[in-house]
């Protein structure tokens, strides 16, 4: 590890000011009552992405997680820097195939649990080629 350099993310968000720092112009000399509640638009990057270099987008191509509210065609926001914890929904690489499942670990083994009764639980002890690609942090669904 000697000589290794580590760098953080250069992305600091686009928020340049606070709500109170929003400049307003008023020709009458009195501020409007609504000026106290003025906000700028919502930046989805700030709301949905915690670590930009480690965040990726996937499109769900299965209904294996429909009971968790993730449907075929949804866009998944996956963060590779989030620590794997029991019960999280993850993108897993199993024998070269990407799967979206809930991770469950007990004392003796680990499982990938689908949120649809049509699919079986996957016991990870039966596979040699398994890795966690990232943790799903958001799901975006188009209603149109």
N, C-alpha and C positions, 0 to 999 in steps of 0.2 A: 504494500500500500504506500510505500515511500515514493514521493514525487507525484502522487495522484492529486489532481485538482478537481474540486467540485464546484459547480456553478448553480445558482438559483435561477428561477424564472425571471425574465426581463419584463414580463407582462405584469403591470401593476393595476390594471383596470382603467376604465376611461373616465371615472368619476373625478372631476377636477375641482369640485366645490361642494359645499354642503348646501342644504336647503336655505339656510339663512344668508348665504353668500350670493344668492341669485340677484343680479343687478336688475333693478326696475326703474323705469323712468315715469315720473308723474308731473305733469305740467301744472297741476293745481296746487301742489305743495302738500297735499294730504294723501297718505297712502290708502289704498282700498282695503277694506276689511278682509278680502280674500287673499291679499298678498301674503299673509301669514301662513297660508296653506298651499302656496304655489310649490309645485315640484316639477322636476324635469321628467322626461320620458323614461320608461323602463328599459334598461340595457340587459338583454337576455344573457350576454356573456357574463356580466357581473352576477346575475341571479342563478345561473345554471352551471357555470364552470368554476371550479375551485382552483385547479392547477392546469393551466392551459397547455403546457408541453406534454402532459400525461393524459390529456383528455381526447377521446376519439368518439366518433359517431358510427352507429351501426343501424341497419334496417332489419327489424325482426322478420324472419321468414318462416314462422311456425306459430301454432297456437298452443304450444306446450306450456306457456305461462299465462294463459287467459284468466285463470282464477286469481292471479296476482295483479290483474289489470294491465297486462302487457299482451297486446294483440298483434296478429299478423299485419305487417306494414308499419307498425310503430317505429319511431326513431329512438334508439337507445343512446344515452350519453354514458360513456364508460370511462372511468378514471382508473388508470393503472397505478396511481400512487396511493390509493386507499387500501388500508390494511384489511386483509381477509378476516372476517369474523363469522362465527357460526350464525347462520340464518340469513346472511346477505345473498342477494341475487347476483350471480357472477356470469361472466363469459369465460367458459372453460374450453381448453383445447384437449380433446380426447381422441387419440389415434388420428390426429391430423384434422379433425372436424371441430368446428366451433359450435358450442352448445350454450344456450342460456338456461340456467337452472338455479335453484336455491341450494346453497351449500349447507350441509348439515354434518356435524362431526360429533360422535359420541366417544366413549372411552376406548373402544377397540377399532373403530373404522370410520370412514368418511363416505358420504353419499351425495349424489346430485339428485335433488328432488324436483320433479316437474310439478306445475300447478295446474294439471289437467289429468283427470282420471284415465284418459286414453293412453297415457305414457307410463312406463315403468320407472321406478327408482333405479339409479345406477350406483352400484357398489364399487367404489374406486379401488378397493383391494384387488379386484379382478383385472385391473388394467395397469400396465407398466408405463404407458406413454400418456401421462396426464399432467397438465399444468393450468394454472389460473392465469387467464389473460388480463382480466381486470374486473372491477366491481361496477355494476350498473348503479348509477346514482340518480338518473331521471329517465322517464319515458315520455315521449311527445307523440300525441295522436292527432292526426288531421281529421276534422269532423266533416270535411267537404267532399 
